[in-house]
Amino acid sequence: VKPVAAMVRSQTPEEAEIYTTFTYNRPSLDFYSNRRVIAIESEQIEQYWQPNTYFLVEQPEELPLFQNLGIAEGLTLLTPE
């Protein structure tokens, strides 16, 4: 969790909305990143896909245009272009 949290903390503003395709919330990720990371179903990404949002995903190649902000522990942090 710590490498992912460090990436999230360093690449996102404090007030950022961060979504992940985990099937459950990860309180330790929230704690170490000092951000709230919200679990959503992968099918819901399109609903949240807008500027100034961030996503932690396992398979980013299935998404529309995005900016890759980093990879840690098999998770990619990205934001829509």
N, C-alpha and C positions, 0 to 999 in steps of 0.2 A: 504494500500500500504506500509506503513512504516515497519510492521513486515516482509513482504516479501523482501523488499529492504535491511533491516538489515541482513537477512539471506544471500542474494546474496552477499552483500558487505563483510561479514565475511568469506564466504566459497569459494570465487573465487578470482583469481588474477586480478589486474586492467586491464590487457590486454586480459582477457578471452573473448571468443566468447560465448555468452549466447543466447539461442533460447527459445522461448515460443510458446505454442499452442494457445495463445490468438488470436482472429481473427483480432486484431488491435494493433498498437503500444501504449505503455503506457508511455508518457513523464514523468509523475510523478515518475514512477518506475525507469526510467533512472536517473532522478535527484537524488532521495534519495539513490539509490544504488551506484551512481557514476560509473555506467557501462552502456553500450548500450545493451539493451535487444531487440532482433529482433523477431518480430512476423512471424511465419511460419504456414502453414497448417499442421495439424497432420499427413497427408499422406506424408509430406516431411521430417519427422524426419530421416528416413533411409538414405537420401541423406547427412545429416549433421552428422550422427552418427559416430564419430571418436574420438580418444584420444584427450584430452585437450579441449573438448567442453563441455558445460554445458547446461542443459535443465530445464525449469520450466514447469511442466506438472500437469494435474489433475489426470490422471490415469496411473501411471508408470508400473503397472503390465502387460500392453500390450506390453512392450518394451523388447529388448534383455537384456542380463546381464548388470547390472549397479550398481554403488555405490550410495547409498542414502546419500545425504549430509545434509538433513534437510527437515522439513515440516513446513509451515506457511500459515495460512489462506486458507487451503485446497489445497495448491500447494506444490508439491515436487520438490526439487532441486536435480538433479542427474547428473552423468557423466558416460560415458561408462567405463566398466572395461577393 
